[in-house]
Amino acid sequence: MMNFLLGGLALIFSLGMFNHTYITSSLNRCFLGLYNGIAESSLIAYSSSGSTMPLLYFDVSSFQKKVREYVRGQIPFSTPTVYITMDYWNLAYPELKQQPDHVSVRLWTSGAFFDFDKTAVFTAIRLQ
């Protein structure tokens, strides 16, 4: 009888550790995947006439949509609620808040047994 009890406890502990590792690795993979071109595909570098714009900036609505779709597709259903916080700013011209050259994405969750909180910052730079 004691063998069944110890075996059951070992099984529960093993499954709990697997679940924790699975969720943590899924969140890390999702976070690192943000660097795979999502920000670059939201940059505005050319005007509607096709000429090069002097300042690069991020299209905020496109960036938000792409990040949310990506996170929704990457996080498994068994993951607790994951929060996304996005911030935008323009260092060179602070008055141009609607044309940010910096964006940050914060993925975070808080659970009973683990916390996850990471931030990715993207900067628009034109290489000559």
N, C-alpha and C positions, 0 to 999 in steps of 0.2 A: 504494500500500500504506500509506503514511504517512497518507493521507487517511482510510482505513478505521479505522486505529488512533486517530487524533484524534477522528473522529466517534464511535467506540465509547466512548471516554473521556468525551466531552461528554455522550453519552446516559446513561451510568451516573451521572455527576455530577448531571445534571438529574433523573433518577428518584430518586436519593438525597435531593436537596434537596426534591423534591415529597413524598416519604414523611415526611421530618422535619417539614415544614410541616403535613402532613395530621395527623400524630399530635399535634403540639403544639396545633394549633387544635382538635382533637377533645377533648383534655384540658381546654383552657381553656373550651370550650363546656360541657362536663360540669360543671366547677367552678362556673361562673357560673349554671348551671341549678339548683344547689342552693338558690339564693335564690328560686325560683319556687313557694314554698308547701309544700315538704316539711317544714320545721320547724314551720310554722304548723299543719299538719294533725296533728302529733304532740303538740300542747299539750292539757293537761287543765285545763279552766277551770270545769267544773261537776261536782258530786257526782252519785252515782247517783240521788239523789232529784230532781235538776234544779235545786237551789239553787246559787248562785254560790259558788265556793270563794274564801277570802281570798287564797290564794297560787297563782299559776299554776306549773305544772311540766311538764316534758316526759315523755312516756311513752317510756322508754328502749328497750324491745323494739320498739315500733312505729316509732320513729325509726330504729333500726338496720336494720330490715327494709326500710323505704321507701328509705333511702339506698342500701343494697346493690342493691335492685331497679333503682333509677334509674341508678346507675353502670353496672351490668351491661348495661342497655339502651342507654346512650349511648356507651360506649367501643367503637370498631370492633375487629374480630377481629385486625387486624394490629398492634394496640398491644401493646407489651411488658407484662409483669405490672404492674398498678397496685395499690398497697397503700392500704388505707383504715384510718386510725387515728381512733377516736372517743374523746372524753373528756367527762366529765360532772361538774358540781360545782354547789353551791348557795352563793352568796356570802353571802346574808342569814343562812342557818342551815346552817353547815357540817355539823352532825350529821345533816341530812336528805339524805344522799348518794343515797338511793333516790328522792328527789323533786327532781331538779336543775332549777335555773332558768337554767343556762347549759350549752350543749353546743358542742363543737367537732368539726369534721370535717377531717381532713388527708388530702388525696390526694397521693400521691407515687410516683415511679418513678425508677429510676436506670438509665441506659443507657450504652452506650459513647460515644455522641456527644451525648447531651443528658440533663439532669436536669430533673425537674418536681417542685416541692414547694410546695403552697399550702394554707392553712388558712382555713376559714370558721368564725366564732364566732357563735352565735345566742343571744339573751337573751330570756327571757320577761318582758314588761312589760305590766301592765294599764293601759290609758289610761282616764282618768276622763272 
